[in-house]
Amino acid sequence: MAKETREFQAETKQLLDLMINSIYTNKEIFLRELISNASDAIDKVHFEGLTNHDILEGDEDFEIFLVPDKESHTLTISDNGIGMTRDEVIENIGTIAKSGTKAFLEQLKQAKESNSDITDKELIGQFGVGFYSAFMVAEKVTIVTRKAGEKEAVRWESNGDGSYSIEECEKEKRGTSVIITLKKDFYGDSADADFTENYRLQSLVKKYSDYVRYPIKMNFEIEETPKDEEGKPIEGAEKIKRTEVRTLNSMQPLWTKNKSDLKDEDYNEFFKNQFHEWENPMEVFHTKAEGNVEYTSLLCIPAHAPFNLYHTDYEPGLQLYSRHVFIMDKCKDLLPDYLRFMKGLVDSPDLSLNISRELLQQSKELKDIGRALEKNILKTLERNMKNKREDYEKFWNEYGKSLKIGVYNSMYSGSDTIDKLKNLLLFLTSKEGKLVSLKEYVERMPESQKKIYYATAKDKETIENLPQMELLREKGIEVLYLLDPVDEFCIETIREYEGKQFHSISRGDLDLDDAESQEVKKETEELAKSNDDLMKDIKETLGDKVSEVKLSNRLKSSAVCLVADEQGPSLSMEQTFAEMDNPMFKAKRILEINPKHELFGRLQSLHAANKEGQDFKDYCDLLYTQALIIEGILPENPVEFANKVAKLMAK
């Protein structure tokens, strides 16, 4: 097939421009990224070769080779991994971060506009653009690759100007070679960093890629004095040159070393290299277990949640090894989905190299390992919550949503998930504006309070302005603020905590048991009897918009509010379902009117004068629409609402 030139998509051009124009101050990490990609490619062919030996083509000495060339100003990184076909090159190389480019650019723009202190480097770390880090130092990048088992090879080339060329070529062995033609700042004696200098490359491999488990090799030109038969240097003899192949990395898997021999820096660099992370992990778990099942695990909680953690295209799972041999990249069966943010690996001699994915899912050993890992992670989180509260709150702000989704999904995963997670949940409340656990909330409840009260909205300011908050605020009762749509589903799934039921301030009666509240409730019930006809006629005027109209004993200064029936979804749940294009779940709306508000007297007068009159009907509709707006729900007919307000104001 003839040489073809293709254009990058517009968004990809923007992202590539960011990479070329130096997002990073630490440009040397490009080598780590390309070596990581090479290691991944060897992992894949190694695994394929377990069941299809022919694919190895007689070449089982896996290696990564660096070739610096001072004359041509190039650096080549070669591997004998799986290689790529033409279509795979276009898919994997021709599109940068194909699932995340637009989202990345949007987040970068938001960070700039809000003067956020989040760095470009932190954002890039969430969007997987490893290969293209080469363009930080490259004038031109060339890829020559041949897929294992295929005859045709492919040559890809780009200088980062928004286009690339691709054509068929010849390549003797399978694998991939990335040839970087360096910018003038990155070669020669006057360069800021010379990436054609052997000893510099050797130190970078030691720094970033020492634990890559395949040999990273490079040729060294050695000058030495000839020796005599006794091995002594011959005086006056002219030095001779020879080429020596050196392995630059130790290759001992980090997880096989004793924890006492490792430092935080060792773990940090390992995770950055192994999992293409750009920041130090938030927490590291290094465990060696013996007994019924023997295994070593090395897991981490990344510093930041990936942008697509809750998207369908996100693939959770841990790497799986048996006796240090790679088996699987994304094993989803080790940890429950609510720990989908965990990254890491498990190495167990009890797992078969040739086990299929189907049998792996049924493996008792795997399930035992998974339960032990889950228990260890949750214990550490509980300990951090108690002893390292600031660190735990950072974790919660990044990954708390995963735990809440885990609670909600317990109806499918088993009720024990609630018991595992409920003490790890944190919520803002009406007191102090700090995050509190359910345990902390219950411990400071007054004895007279029988329920745990919560309110839902998109932000705390909205909750604080809700009419339903007035009475609880006056009585000093703490209210949980549920600001994420999943929060209420989570709370509803738990149902109660330490014998205290959860109660929405916008559902049913508040059920306050103090003497004052009981007296107000009694007065309201008596008043409701004498206004029974008025309530019925308001309900008739509003029709199916509400299921009931009643006098409120929860309102203090506000005229009206909407609450939902005890049974069925709440108003916030209804809105959440509507935003998900699932409008079938409707809350039973109850309109509550404050009998002590002056507007109630006006309603009584209009009803007594002419309950069939338009003024009475307009007042009923205006009060209902006002209640909708307070709840953050747009009126069905905003123009009609505006006209009625204008008409009322003109009187």
N, C-alpha and C positions, 0 to 999 in steps of 0.2 A: 504494500500500500504506500502511495506517495506521501511525502511530507505534507503535513497539514498544520495550519496556524489557526489557533482558537483564541477567542476573547474571554477574559474572566467576566463574571457577572458584576454588575455595578457595585453591589455591597461588598463583594470580595475584593474589588479594586481598592475600596476605602480601607479595608482591614489590612491589605497588603501594604498600602501606603504608610499606615501606622507602624507596621513592622520595619519597613525599610528606613523610615525616618526616626529610628532610635527611640522606641518606647522604653527600652531597658538601658540602664547604665552598665549593667553587668553582661556584656555581650558574649562573654566566653561560654555562657550556658548553652549556646547553639550546639556545641559538641556533645554535651550530655544528651540533648534531645535526639540528635541523629544516632548516637550510639544506642539509646533506648529503643528507637524504632528498629534498628538492626537486630537488637536482642529479641524484640517481639517477633520479628520475621523468622528468626532461627527457632524460637519456641514453637511457632506454628508448623514449620516443616518437621521439627523433631517429633511433635505429637502426631502429625500425619504419618510419619515414617513408622510409627509403632504398629499400625495396621496395614500400611501399604509401603512395604520396604522398597519397592522399585522406584518410588518417587525420589528417593535419596540419590539415585543415579551413581551409586558406589562411592559417594562423597559423604562420609559420616564424621569427618573432623571439623566440627562446627567452629567457626571463628569470625571475628571482626577484624578487618585490616585497615590501618591508617597509612596513607601514602602522601606525605608532604612533598611538594616539588618547588624548590626555590626559584628555578629558572622560569617555569610557566606560571608561578604565583598561584598554584592550586593546592587544594587539600582534598583528597579522596577518601571517603569512608565506604568500605565494601563489606558485604556479608554474603554468606552462602545460605541465606534463609529461603523463605517460601517464594520470593519474587512476586511480580505482578504481570497480569495480562494488560493489553492495551486498554480495555474497558475499565479495569481496576485502576490503572494510572489516571485515567480521566476522572473517575469517581473519587478516588482517594487523594490525588494530588492536584487535579484541576480545579477542585472546589475547596476553598479553605473553610474549615469548621462548618460544613454545609448545613448542619442543623442549628447553628448558633450565631452565625454572622450578624444577622439583623438584630437579634436580642443583645448581642455584645455591643453593637454600635449604639443602641438605644440606651443601655445602661451607662456607657461611657459618656454620652451626651448629658444624661441626667446628673451624673456625678459632677460634671463640669459646671452645669447650670446651678446646681445647689451648693457649689463650692465645697463639695464633700472631700474629706481627707482620704478617701479611698484612692489608691494609686492605680495608674494604668496597668502596672504589673500585677496587682491583685485581681483586676478584672480579667486580664488575659489568662490568668491561671485557671479561670473557670470555663474557658472556651476552647481548649484543645487545639492549639495551632502550632504544635511542636516542630514539624518539618519546616515551616516557613520562618522559624527563627533564624535559619541559615541566611536569609536575606539581610539580616543586620550587618553581616560582614561580607556578603557576596556581591560582586559585580554581575555575576551570572551563575545560575545553578543548572547543572545537567544531571539527569538521571538515566542510567542504562540498566535495564532490568529484564530478567527472564523468569517466568513462572516455572516452578518445578513441574516436570512432566510435559512441558510445552516445548516446541522447537523454535518458535519465533520470539525474538527479543524486541524491546521497545526503547526508543530514545526520546526523552522529554527534556525540553530546555526552555528557560525563561530568564530574562534579566530584570523582571519585576516591573515592567512598563505597562502591565495590564493585559498582556497576551503571552501565550506560550506556543511552542511548536511540538509536534509529536510525529514520529515516524518509526517504521520498522527498521531493525538493525540486526547485527549478529552478536551473539555473546556465547562463549564456549561453555560456561558453567551457569547453573541456576543462581539466583540471588540478585542483589541490587548493589549498584555502585552510585554514590552521590558525589559528583565532582563539583567542588566549589571554586570558582574563579574569584579570588579575593579582591576586595577593594584595596586601594593603595595604602590606606591607613592600617592594614592588617598583614603586611609582609615587609620584609627588609629591616635593616638595622635602625632606621629612623621611625619605624612604625610604633604606634601606641602599644600594640600587641602583635607579635609576629606569630601567626598560626602556621607557618612553614618550618618553625624551629622545633626540632625533635624533643628537646628537653622540656620545652614549654608544654607541648602536647602530652608528654609523659606525666607532668605534674597535674595537668587538668584531668587526665583519666584517673589518676590516683585520688584526686580531690572529689570528683563527681561520680565516677563509674567503677570504683574499685570492687564493688560487690556484684557487678554483672557476672553471671555465672558461665559465660563463654569467654575464651581468651581474646583479649584485645591486643593485637600484635602490630609491630612496626619495625621496619629495617633501620639499623643504626650502622653508620660507616665508622669502622674502628681503625685507628692508626696504632701500630705497635712495632716494637723493635724485634727483629728475628732472634731466636734463641738457639743455643747450641744443643748438643745431644744431652747435656746434663740439665737443660732447662734454664740456663743462665743467659741473660741478654748479651748479644754479640756487640762489643764496643765498636763504634764507628760505622756499623752497618746502617744502610738506608732503611727507613721505616717502610713497612708494607701496609697496604690497606686491605681490609676485608669487610664483608657485609655480615652483620649479626642480627638475627631475628630475635626480638625480645617480646616477652609477654608483659604488658604494662599493668595489669590488674591482678589482685590476689585470687579472685574467683571463689573464695570461700563464702558461701551464703551467710549473710549477716545473721539470719535467724538461728544458725547452728552454733553461734558463739555464745559464751556465757554472758549473762546480763552484767555481771560485775566487770567484765572487760570492755564494756561499751559505754560511750558517752552520749549525751543528748545530740551532739553534732553528728555522730555516726547514724543514729536513727533518722535525723532530719534529712541528711543527704541521701540516705537509702530511699526514703519515701519519695523525695523529689525525683530521684532517678527512676525508681521502679514504677511509680504511678503517675508520672508526668505532672507532679504538683509543683507549684512555684513558691509556696510558703511552708514554713515549718508546721507540722501537725499540731493540733490542739491538745491531743492526748495520745499516748502510745501504750499498747498492751502487748507485752512480750511474755508468752507463757510456754512452758515445757511441761507436759503431762505424761505420766506413766500409770499403768494399771490395766484396766480392761481394754482401754484404747490408748495407744501411744501416739502423741502428736506434738508438734511445735507450732505455735501460731504467733504471727507478728501483725497486729492490726493497728489502725490509727483512726482518729476522728480528724478529718481535714479541717484546716483553719476556717474555711468558708464553705457554705453549701454551694454546689454547682447550680448554675442558673436553671437547669432543666430537671432538678431533683424530683419534682412531682409531675413531670411530663411523661407521656407514654413512651417517648423515645429514649428515656434514661434506662440504662441497663445496670441494675445493682448486682452485687455478687462478689465473692472473694476468689482469689487465685488458689488453685489446688495443685499440690505437689505430692509425689510419693517418692521417698528416698531422694529428695532434691531434684527429681525429674518432673518437669511441667506436665500436668494433665489437662487442666481446664482454666480458662481465663475468668469467666463469670459464673461461678457456682452459686446459684440463687437459693440452694437448699440448706445452706449452713445456718443462716441467720433469718429471723422473721423479717417481714417487709418493713416493720417500723424501725429497723436498724439498717435500712437501705443505704444510708449515708456512710457506713463503715467501709473503709478500704483496707486491704491487707491480703495475707496469704495464710494457708494452712498446709503443713507438710506432715504426712503421716505414712509410716511404713506399712500400716495395716490396710491401705487402699491399693487396689490393683491398678497397674498402669493401663491395662486394656479394658477397664470397666466402661460400659456404655453409659450414656446420660440417663437412660431409663432405669438401669440397675442401680446407678448412683443414687437416684432419688429414693430408692427402697433400701439403701444401705443402712444397717443398724449402726455401724461404726460412725458413719457420717452424722446420723441423728444424735448420737451420744456426744460427738465433738461439738455439734451445733448447740446443744443444750448447755454444755459447759461454757462455751464462748458467750452465749447470751447471759448466763448467770454472772459471769465475771464482769461483763460490760455494765450490767445494771447495778451490781454491787459498787463498782467504781463510781458510777454516776451518783448513787445515793451517798457515798462517802464524800464526794466533791460538793454535793448540795449542802451537806452538814458542815464540812470543814473548809471548803474553798468556795464560798458562796459567789464571789465575784466571777471566778472562773466558770462556775456552773451556769450563772446567768448569761455569760457569753455563749456557752454551748446552747442554752435554751433559746436565745434570740436567733441562732442559726438553724437549730434542728428541732425545736420544741414542737413544731407542726407535725413532724413525723410521729412523735409519741402520741399526740392527740388523735391523729388518724389511726394509729395502732389501737387506741382505746375504742374508737368508733367501729373499727373493723373486727372487734373481738366477737361480734355476733357470728362471724365466719371462722375466726381462728381459735375461739374458745374463751370462756369467761375468765380463765386464770390470767389472761392478758391484762384485765382491769386491775387485778390484785398486784401484778408486777409493776404497773406503770402509774397508778393513781397517786402515789406519794412523790412522784417525780414531776408532777404537773405544777406549773406556776401561772398565776394570773395577776394582772393589775387589779387594785381594788379602790374603793372610794376613800380609803384611809392612807395617807402619807404618799400616795402615788408610787408605791414600790411593788415589786413582784412578791407575791406570797404563795406559799403552798396551801393545799387544803388543810393539812394538819395545823399549820400556823393560824389559819382562819378560825378553825373550830376551837382551838385552844383559847382564843381571846373572845369567843362569843359570850355574851351575858347569859346567865342561867335561864332567864325568861325567854330567850330566843330559841325557837324549836326548829327553824329551817335555815338553810344556807341560801341567801338571796343572790340572784345574779341579774344582770341587764346586758342586752346585746345592742351593738351599734358598730359603725365603722371607725369611730374614734371616741376617746373618753369625753371630749367636750360635748358631743351629742348626747351621751348618756347623762352627763351632769345637768343638762338642760331639759331632760325628760320630765314631764309632769309627775310621772309615777315615782320619781326619786324624792319628791318633796317631803312626804311623810316620813320615809325611812331616814332621810338626812336629818330631819327635825328630831327624830328619836335616837340618832347616833348609831344606827344599825349599818354595819359594813356590808357593802355590795360588791360582788365580783364583777369585773368588767370583761365581757366576752367580745373581743374586737375582731376576731377572725371568724369567717363563716363556719369553720369546722368546730369552733369552741362549743357552741350550743349542742351540736350533735354528740360531741364527746361527753359533755355534762349529762345529757339526757340518757346516754348509754350507761354511765356509772350509776345514775338514779339516786344514790345516797352515799354518804360518807360518815362512817362511825355513827350510824343510826340517825343521821340528820339528812332529811330529804332536800334535794335542790328545788328551788322555787323561783321561777322567773317573775320579776316585778311587773311584767306585762302579760301575765296569764292568771286568770281566776282571781280569787280574793287573796290578800296578803296573809291572812290568818295570823294576825298579831294577837297575842294572848294577854297583853298587859291590860290593866283595868281601864285606862283612858281609851284605848282602842276599842275595847268591848262596848264602852258607853257610846262612842261615836257610831259604831256599827248598829247599835240598837236604835239610836236616834234616826239614822239614815233609813233603816227598815221601816220605821213608823212613818217617816216622811214619804217614802216610796208608796205606801198604801194609799195615802191621800192624793198622790199624783199618778195613780195607776193608769188612768185614761190618757194623761199626757204622754207617758212612756209608750203606750200602745200606739198612739197616733203618730209619734215620731218614728216608731218602727215601721208603721204602715207607709209613711211618707218616703222613708229610705228604702223600703222594699228589701230585696235580696242583698243589698250592700252590707247589711249587718244581720247577725243572727239574733241579737238582743240589744235593747237599750235599757240602761239602768242608772240609778243614782249612785255616785261614787263616794266611798268613805276613805279613799286614799289620796284625793286631791286636796291641796291647800289653797294655792293662789290661782292655779290654772283653771280654765273653764271646762275643759274637756280632754279626754284621752281615749285612745283605742287600746283594748287588751284582747287577748285571744282566749278561747275556751280552754279549760284544763285538758281536754282531750284533743288529740290531733296536733298538727304542726303549729308552731308559733308564727307571728307575723314576720320575724326575721328569717325563719326557715322557708316560709312562702316566697320571700324575695330571693333567697338563695336558689331555690328550685327554678324560679322564673329566669334568673340569670343563666341557668344551665339549660335553658330552653325546655324545661319540664314543668309546665304550668298546672299540671294535674293536682298538685298538692296545695290546697287552699286552707288557710286558717279560718276558723269561725270567729268573725270579728264582732266584738262587743263594744258598743259605744257607751262610755261612762261620762256622765255629766255631773259637774260640781254643783250641788244644791245651794252652796253658800256663795256662789259667784253671782254678780249682778245680772249676767246674761240669762241665768236661769229664771229670774223674775221677769225678764223681758219675754222669754218663751212662754211662761205661764200667762202673761197678759195677751199675747198674740193668739194663743190657743183658746183662751176664754172669749176673745172678741170674735174670732172666725178661724176655726181649725181647718176649714177648707180653703182659706185664703192663700194667696200667693206669697204674702209676706211670711207667714208661718212656715210654708214649705221651703222658702229661700233660706230662712234661719236654720232650719233642720239640715239642709244641704251644706250650708256654710260651716256649721259646727262639725259635721262629719268630715268635710274636706280639710278643715283646720287640723283635725285629729290625724288625718292621713299625712299631712305635711310635717307635723311634729315627728311622726314615725319615719320620715324620710321617704315616703311613698308619694310619687307624683299624682295629682288628681287626674281622673279619667278625661276630663275636659277642662284644661287650664283656661281657655278663652271664656267659657261660660262662668267659671269661678271668678275671673277678673271682672267680668261684667256685673256679677251680683255684688261684689265688693264695692265697685264704683257706684252702683245704684244705692247701696246702703249708705255710703259716704255722702251722697248728694242729698239725703233726707235731712 
